[in-house]
Amino acid sequence: MLFGEVIIPEMVFQELQAHSTPSAVRQWVGRRPDWLSIRKATASPDNTLSHLDDGEIEAIQLAEELSADLLLVDEKAARKEAARRHIATSGTLGVLDLAADRGMVDFSDSLTRLKQTSFRLSASVERFFMERDAKRKSTKP
């Protein structure tokens, strides 16, 4: 297992159940695994986060409340805000990279599948991760 427990904010859970969310994701989150829990941030809304969407706001607030080890977030503005607050972050590609390091997934195959969704990344970010993957594969016995 990559992470012992993953906690998502209630707002993110609601977003994952929205009609616009792909049915496979809605079904998966509806039968969520034991390692995934849902919590609501208890802090009052933070006006300094108003430039983010509701799920990102609650994720940052919840990460602060729980003194989380890591905040999983892709949106650049949310990552920047988390860094300002000294919250460690990783995005989808970082998680896939870590899983590939542990032999749990093939990074390039996973990236190919991910790019078939609405996920977007710059050419430079893709090149960075693909070079890491090539190096990883070249050093494995």
N, C-alpha and C positions, 0 to 999 in steps of 0.2 A: 504494500500500500504506500502510496506517495505521501499522503498526509494522514495523521491519525484521526483528525476530525476536521470537517469543513462546516463552518457556520455561515449561513447566508441571512441577510436581513429580510424581514417580512416583506418589505417593498420589492426586493429582487425576486422573492418567491412569487409574489403576485404578478410581476412582469413576465416570469417564466410560464405562467398559466394563462397569459393573455391570448386572445383569439389569433392575434398576429404572430404569435410564437409558433415555430414549426411543430407539427403534431408529435413528432418523435421526442422533442424536448418536453412538451407538455405531458406526454405519457411517462417519460422517465422521471420527471420531478413529482408526478403524481404517485409514483411507486418508489419514492426516494429511498436510497440505501441507509442503513443504520448509521453510517459515518457522517451523514449530512443532517444537520439540524437547522432549524429556523428560529431566529430571535428578532425581537423588535428593539431598536435602540431606545433607551429611556430618556436620553438628554433632550432638552428643548431644542427646537430648530436653531441651527447656527446660521445667522445671516451672512457670514463670510463664505458660506458654501452655496449661495443662491445661484451661482453660475453653473452649477452641476445639476444633473437630473436627480430625481428623488431617490432612485436606487443607489446611486453613487454617494449622495449625501448620507443616507442611512448606513451604508457600508463603512464610510470613514468614521462616522460617529460610533458605530458599533465596534470597529477596530480599536478606537481609543478607549471605549468603556471596558473592553475585555483585555486590553493590553495585548492585542493579538500579535503573534509572531510574524505574520505575513498577511497582507491584504492582496487578494487576487482581483485585479482590475486592469482593463485594457485602455480605457479612455485616457488620452494624454492629459487633459485638464485635471482629471481626478488623480492621476499618478503624480502630477506636479503638486497638487494640494497635499496629498499624502506625504510626499517628500518634505514639504514645508513643515509638516507636523511631525516629522521624524518617524513615519510609519513605513516599514519595509514593504515593498510591493513586488509583485510579479504579474506578468500578463499571460495570456494563453500560450504564446510562443515559449515563454520561460518555463511554464509548466510542462509543455511537450518536450522541451529540451532536457529538463530534469528527468522526466520519465524515460527518455531515450538513453540518458546517461546510466540509468538503472536497468536498462534492457527490457523495459516494459512496453515500449512502442518503437516502431521505426519512424524516425522523425520525418524523413522526406515523404513517406507514404501518408503520414498524418497531416502534413502540411498540404499535400495535394488534395486530400479530402476536405480540409478546412477551407481551402480556397474555392471550393465548389459551393460554399455557403455565402452569406453576406459579409463574412469576415474580410477585412481589407488590410493590406500592409504595403509599405513602400518597398521599392526595389532594393534600396540599401539595407533595410532591415531583413528582408528575405535573404539577400546575399550574405549578410553577417551570420544568420542562423544556418544557412546551407553550408557555409565554410566551416562552422563549428561541427556540423554533422559529418562532413567529409573527413575532418581531422579525427573525430571520434571513431569513425569506421576504419580509418587507416591505421589506428593504433590498437584496435582490438585484435586479439589472436585469431 
